[in-house]
Amino acid sequence: MDNVEDDVRQIPLSELSPGTSAVISRLHEEDSLVSRRLADLGFLPGTAISALHRAPMGDPMSYQLRGAKVCLRAVDADNILITDPASN
C-alpha cells in the first residue's frame, strides 16, 4: 500500500498565506538550535497552525498554534514544513 504522505505536497511555513491553516509535517533541520527552540514552543509534527498577519514590509509573520500567537521571521519559518493546504 502506498504511503499517503508521499501524495501530500509539503511547503515551508513561510509560504502559508494569511487567513489559511495547515498542519505541521516536520522541522527541516531538526538538529539545529532554532529548530529545537521552535519545538519547545509547540511547533511539532501534527500540530494545526494558522497564518494570521504579515508585517507591512513582509516579515515577520504572526501565526496561531496551540492557543498561542507567535511571530516568526521568514528565515525561521522556512525550517518548518507544512502540508500544502491546496493539496487537500
Secondary structure as UniProt FT lines:
FT   HELIX           4..7
FT   STRAND          10..12
FT   HELIX           13..15
FT   TURN            18..19
FT   STRAND          21..27
FT   TURN            28..31
FT   HELIX           33..40
FT   TURN            41..42
FT   TURN            45..46
FT   STRAND          48..54
FT   TURN            56..57
FT   STRAND          61..65
FT   TURN            66..67
FT   STRAND          68..72
FT   HELIX           74..77
FT   TURN            78..79
FT   STRAND          80..83
FT   HELIX           85..87
//
